[in-house]
Amino acid sequence: MAGLRPEPTARQMRLGTELRRLRERAGLTGREAAALLGVSSGQISQIESALTGVSEKRLRSMAANYSCSDEELISALVRVATDRTRGWWEEYRGQLPTPFLDLSELEHNATFRWDVDLLHVSGLLQTEDYARALFSTRIPELPDADRELRVRHRMQRRAILERPTPTPYRAVIHEAALRIRVGGRATSLAQVAHILELSEAGHITVRVIPFTLERFDDTGSAMIYAGGGIPRLDTVIRDAPHGTAFIDAEAQLGVFRTLFRRVETSSLDPEQSRDLIHNLAKEL
């Protein structure tokens, strides 16, 4: 059907999901909601599936008919619905897998970012050579042009840490990730030096999980956590064998918030972490 989005972004789909959740909490079917709003049930389905957008006026009307009085949530959803930004990541559409672009968009709009990484340095902290070495290990092997496209995209993602109003960023990295020589000694040394430099920035906090931590099995889980306009709109991104998973259920978000705080508490404080990284650089 003309006018429908061929490929909604994860952020657009999240808006549709939240509107569906509001309707379901109100105990309304799609047909009943459509009758209240004076539209077709097909239009409700298209909005909830993110195949079409929704205006601020209609969104507020939906919220009212769904008995939602949470103005903070409604305003946050309006911001998503009315955002017409076409970010730098759009130049990669059709060239990179869609999850790459969805992650970039979520990062761009995030109010904060938390990372936990166990075997590799967090993507936002990676140097170009480190990222290139990682992408070079992919099976099946990527053509040179595809690999360089991924490297360039990853380097552009760092814009959220470098813009005039940077995104607050907290990373927890396992010592193993710092010791594994990705790309050889020179690349690893440059990567460690880069982390130390970034950790001096006021909006970036880097903590290290040392090998000496006991009961790491209780706290170990790699994740990306992106803050939404309000906690309910946060998103967790996790890589899995079948692809990238975007997690947004309230109960699951609560679990990952708790998990991050537990991991962060168990890690070394920022100053101790810098000391460990300094010492590790001498050993590489």
Backbone torsions as a table, in degrees:
resi	resn	phi	psi	omega
1	MET	NA	134.1	-177.9
2	ALA	-61.3	143.6	176.7
3	GLY	90.3	-9.0	179.5
4	LEU	-85.6	146.1	178.5
5	ARG	-69.2	130.7	179.0
6	PRO	-74.3	-28.8	-176.7
7	GLU	-151.2	85.6	179.6
8	PRO	-59.5	147.2	176.5
9	THR	-80.4	166.1	179.2
10	ALA	-60.9	-36.1	-179.9
11	ARG	-67.8	-41.3	176.7
12	GLN	-65.3	-40.4	178.3
13	MET	-65.4	-33.1	178.6
14	ARG	-65.5	-39.7	177.4
15	LEU	-60.1	-46.4	178.8
16	GLY	-62.3	-39.5	178.8
17	THR	-62.6	-42.9	-179.1
18	GLU	-66.3	-37.4	177.6
19	LEU	-67.8	-37.3	175.5
20	ARG	-64.1	-42.0	179.5
21	ARG	-62.6	-38.9	177.7
22	LEU	-63.3	-43.3	179.3
23	ARG	-62.9	-45.0	-178.2
24	GLU	-66.1	-35.8	177.5
25	ARG	-67.5	-25.9	177.1
26	ALA	-81.0	-5.2	178.8
27	GLY	75.1	26.3	-177.1
28	LEU	-106.6	142.3	170.9
29	THR	-82.5	167.8	176.8
30	GLY	-60.7	-38.4	179.4
31	ARG	-66.0	-41.0	179.7
32	GLU	-67.6	-40.2	178.2
33	ALA	-64.3	-41.0	179.9
34	ALA	-61.8	-39.8	179.8
35	ALA	-64.4	-40.3	179.6
36	LEU	-66.0	-33.9	-175.3
37	LEU	-93.1	-9.3	-179.9
38	GLY	72.9	32.9	177.7
39	VAL	-127.4	178.1	178.1
40	SER	-85.3	156.5	177.1
41	SER	-64.5	-26.7	176.9
42	GLY	-64.7	-37.2	178.0
43	GLN	-65.8	-41.0	176.9
44	ILE	-60.8	-44.9	179.9
45	SER	-62.1	-41.8	-179.9
46	GLN	-65.7	-39.4	178.7
47	ILE	-65.8	-45.8	-178.1
48	GLU	-69.6	-23.8	177.5
49	SER	-91.9	1.2	179.7
50	ALA	63.9	20.3	176.9
51	LEU	-77.6	-18.0	175.2
52	THR	-143.4	157.6	-178.5
53	GLY	-84.4	-177.6	-180.0
54	VAL	-142.7	135.7	-179.8
55	SER	-76.8	163.5	177.4
56	GLU	-61.3	-41.2	-178.5
57	LYS	-61.1	-46.7	-178.6
58	ARG	-68.6	-38.4	-179.9
59	LEU	-61.8	-44.3	179.9
60	ARG	-66.6	-34.0	176.6
61	SER	-66.5	-40.4	177.3
62	MET	-61.6	-46.7	-179.1
63	ALA	-60.2	-41.6	179.7
64	ALA	-64.7	-44.1	-179.6
65	ASN	-71.2	-19.6	176.7
66	TYR	-93.9	9.9	178.3
67	SER	59.0	35.0	177.0
68	CYS	-95.3	119.1	-179.9
69	SER	-111.3	11.5	-179.5
70	ASP	-81.3	91.1	-175.3
71	GLU	-63.9	-32.9	178.7
72	GLU	-62.1	-44.3	178.3
73	LEU	-66.7	-46.4	-178.4
74	ILE	-59.4	-45.0	-179.7
75	SER	-63.2	-38.7	178.9
76	ALA	-64.9	-40.7	178.6
77	LEU	-67.9	-36.7	177.3
78	VAL	-62.0	-40.7	179.6
79	ARG	-61.0	-40.6	178.1
80	VAL	-67.1	-44.7	-175.7
81	ALA	-64.8	-33.9	-175.0
82	THR	-97.3	-0.2	179.6
83	ASP	-73.9	119.8	-179.6
84	ARG	-111.9	18.2	-177.6
85	THR	-62.6	131.2	169.8
86	ARG	-110.7	97.9	-172.8
87	GLY	-77.1	174.5	-178.6
88	TRP	-57.3	-27.1	-177.1
89	TRP	-66.8	-18.6	-178.8
90	GLU	-63.7	-23.1	179.5
91	GLU	-67.4	-15.6	-179.6
92	TYR	-96.2	-2.6	-177.5
93	ARG	-63.6	131.1	-176.1
94	GLY	87.5	-7.3	179.5
95	GLN	-113.6	-32.2	178.5
96	LEU	-118.3	156.7	175.9
97	PRO	-56.2	143.8	-176.9
98	THR	-54.3	-39.6	179.0
99	PRO	-56.9	-29.7	176.4
100	PHE	-60.9	-43.6	-177.7
101	LEU	-73.5	-38.4	178.0
102	ASP	-62.1	-41.2	178.3
103	LEU	-62.9	-43.7	179.5
104	SER	-60.2	-42.5	-179.8
105	GLU	-66.7	-43.2	178.1
106	LEU	-62.1	-42.9	178.5
107	GLU	-62.3	-44.0	-178.0
108	HIS	-58.1	-37.1	-176.9
109	ASN	-96.3	-3.3	-175.7
110	ALA	-68.2	142.6	176.3
111	THR	-83.7	-18.0	173.0
112	PHE	-163.1	164.0	177.0
113	ARG	-134.5	133.0	172.6
114	TRP	-120.0	138.8	176.2
115	ASP	-130.1	143.8	168.0
116	VAL	-128.4	122.8	179.7
117	ASP	-132.6	140.0	-172.8
118	LEU	-109.2	-39.3	-174.1
119	LEU	-116.6	-16.9	178.3
120	HIS	-134.4	155.5	176.0
121	VAL	-67.2	141.7	-179.8
122	SER	-54.5	141.9	-176.0
123	GLY	-54.3	-40.6	-178.4
124	LEU	-69.5	-15.3	-179.0
125	LEU	-101.7	-3.5	-173.2
126	GLN	-76.0	145.3	170.6
127	THR	-82.5	166.9	179.7
128	GLU	-62.3	-44.0	-178.7
129	ASP	-66.8	-36.8	178.5
130	TYR	-64.9	-45.7	179.7
131	ALA	-62.6	-41.6	-179.7
132	ARG	-63.1	-40.4	179.3
133	ALA	-64.3	-39.6	178.1
134	LEU	-63.9	-47.4	-179.1
135	PHE	-66.4	-22.7	179.8
136	SER	-74.1	-15.5	-178.9
137	THR	-90.6	-0.6	-176.2
138	ARG	-64.1	141.4	176.1
139	ILE	-120.9	124.5	-3.2
140	PRO	-69.2	157.8	-175.7
141	GLU	-62.6	138.4	179.5
142	LEU	-80.4	143.4	170.1
143	PRO	-60.0	151.4	-176.7
144	ASP	-53.3	-42.5	-177.5
145	ALA	-64.1	-40.7	179.3
146	ASP	-67.7	-39.9	178.6
147	ARG	-63.3	-44.7	-178.7
148	GLU	-67.3	-31.5	176.5
149	LEU	-63.6	-42.4	178.6
150	ARG	-66.4	-39.5	178.5
151	VAL	-63.6	-46.9	-179.1
152	ARG	-61.9	-42.0	178.5
153	HIS	-61.7	-43.5	-179.4
154	ARG	-64.2	-38.8	179.1
155	MET	-67.2	-36.2	179.0
156	GLN	-69.2	-27.4	177.7
157	ARG	-60.4	-24.4	-177.9
158	ARG	-67.8	-5.4	-179.1
159	ALA	-57.4	-31.0	-178.0
160	ILE	-66.5	-20.3	178.3
161	LEU	-94.0	-11.7	-172.1
162	GLU	-114.4	-9.0	-177.3
163	ARG	-72.5	166.2	-177.3
164	PRO	-52.6	-40.0	174.1
165	THR	-114.1	87.0	-174.1
166	PRO	-72.6	157.6	178.3
167	THR	-78.2	127.2	175.4
168	PRO	-57.6	131.2	-171.8
169	TYR	-134.3	128.6	177.4
170	ARG	-125.6	122.6	-178.8
171	ALA	-121.5	136.3	173.6
172	VAL	-118.9	121.0	-175.2
173	ILE	-123.1	135.4	176.6
174	HIS	-73.9	145.5	178.6
175	GLU	-55.5	-31.8	179.3
176	ALA	-58.5	-40.2	-178.9
177	ALA	-63.6	-31.0	-179.7
178	LEU	-80.3	-26.1	-176.8
179	ARG	-89.4	-25.3	179.1
180	ILE	-67.3	125.2	-176.6
181	ARG	-83.8	87.1	176.8
182	VAL	-80.4	118.7	178.8
183	GLY	80.0	6.1	179.0
184	GLY	99.5	174.6	-173.5
185	ARG	-62.6	-46.6	-176.8
186	ALA	-62.4	-42.3	179.4
187	THR	-65.1	-41.2	-179.6
188	SER	-66.4	-41.4	178.5
189	LEU	-62.7	-45.0	179.4
190	ALA	-63.7	-35.8	179.2
191	GLN	-66.3	-44.4	179.3
192	VAL	-63.3	-42.1	179.1
193	ALA	-63.2	-37.1	179.5
194	HIS	-65.5	-41.3	178.3
195	ILE	-62.8	-43.5	179.0
196	LEU	-60.9	-41.3	179.8
197	GLU	-64.3	-46.6	-179.1
198	LEU	-64.9	-34.2	-176.3
199	SER	-67.1	-12.2	177.5
200	GLU	-80.7	-15.6	-179.4
201	ALA	-71.6	142.2	-176.4
202	GLY	-65.5	-26.1	-177.5
203	HIS	-94.6	1.8	-178.8
204	ILE	-119.6	127.4	176.8
205	THR	-122.2	124.7	178.8
206	VAL	-117.9	125.2	175.9
207	ARG	-121.2	150.2	-178.4
208	VAL	-118.2	134.9	171.7
209	ILE	-88.2	111.3	-176.7
210	PRO	-78.0	157.9	175.8
211	PHE	-59.4	-24.6	-175.8
212	THR	-78.1	-6.8	179.7
213	LEU	-63.5	129.9	177.4
214	GLU	-89.3	154.0	177.9
215	ARG	57.0	39.7	177.7
216	PHE	-62.5	-26.2	179.8
217	ASP	-60.2	-21.6	179.6
218	ASP	-83.1	-14.8	-172.4
219	THR	-125.3	-1.0	-172.9
220	GLY	-88.6	114.4	175.5
221	SER	-163.8	116.4	179.8
222	ALA	-72.1	142.5	-179.6
223	MET	-163.4	159.9	164.9
224	ILE	-119.1	129.7	-179.2
225	TYR	-123.4	117.3	-178.8
226	ALA	-110.4	124.4	-179.0
227	GLY	-76.6	132.3	176.3
228	GLY	-88.6	-174.2	178.5
229	GLY	-61.3	-30.8	173.2
230	ILE	-137.5	159.2	-177.1
231	PRO	-53.0	-35.8	-179.1
232	ARG	-61.5	-23.3	-178.3
233	LEU	-101.2	15.3	173.8
234	ASP	-65.3	164.6	178.0
235	THR	-142.4	137.9	172.2
236	VAL	-106.9	134.5	178.5
237	ILE	-117.5	126.8	-180.0
238	ARG	-134.0	139.5	175.4
239	ASP	-86.3	138.8	178.7
240	ALA	-136.6	162.8	-179.2
241	PRO	-55.0	-31.5	-178.1
242	HIS	-90.3	-1.1	179.2
243	GLY	135.0	-170.3	-178.3
244	THR	-86.3	134.5	179.7
245	ALA	-111.0	130.9	175.8
246	PHE	-106.4	116.8	-173.2
247	ILE	-108.2	128.4	-177.3
248	ASP	-139.5	3.5	178.2
249	ALA	-66.3	137.0	-175.2
250	GLU	-55.6	-44.5	-178.5
251	ALA	-62.4	-41.9	180.0
252	GLN	-68.7	-39.1	177.1
253	LEU	-59.2	-40.7	177.7
254	GLY	-61.4	-39.6	178.7
255	VAL	-63.2	-44.9	-177.5
256	PHE	-71.2	-32.4	174.3
257	ARG	-61.7	-45.4	179.2
258	THR	-63.6	-42.1	-179.7
259	LEU	-62.2	-44.4	-179.7
260	PHE	-62.0	-45.5	-179.4
261	ARG	-62.5	-36.7	178.8
262	ARG	-66.0	-44.7	179.4
263	VAL	-64.4	-43.8	-179.2
264	GLU	-63.0	-42.6	178.8
265	THR	-64.0	-34.4	-178.1
266	SER	-78.4	-16.7	-176.9
267	SER	-85.2	171.6	176.3
268	LEU	-70.6	151.6	177.2
269	ASP	-70.8	167.2	-174.9
270	PRO	-54.9	-41.4	-179.1
271	GLU	-68.0	-44.3	176.7
272	GLN	-62.6	-36.8	179.1
273	SER	-64.3	-42.2	178.2
274	ARG	-63.2	-39.6	178.2
275	ASP	-62.2	-43.3	179.4
276	LEU	-63.2	-41.7	-178.7
277	ILE	-67.7	-39.4	175.7
278	HIS	-57.9	-48.2	-179.2
279	ASN	-65.1	-38.6	-179.7
280	LEU	-64.8	-37.0	180.0
281	ALA	-61.4	-31.4	178.5
282	LYS	-71.6	-23.7	-176.5
283	GLU	-90.3	-22.0	-176.1
284	LEU	-68.5	NA	NA
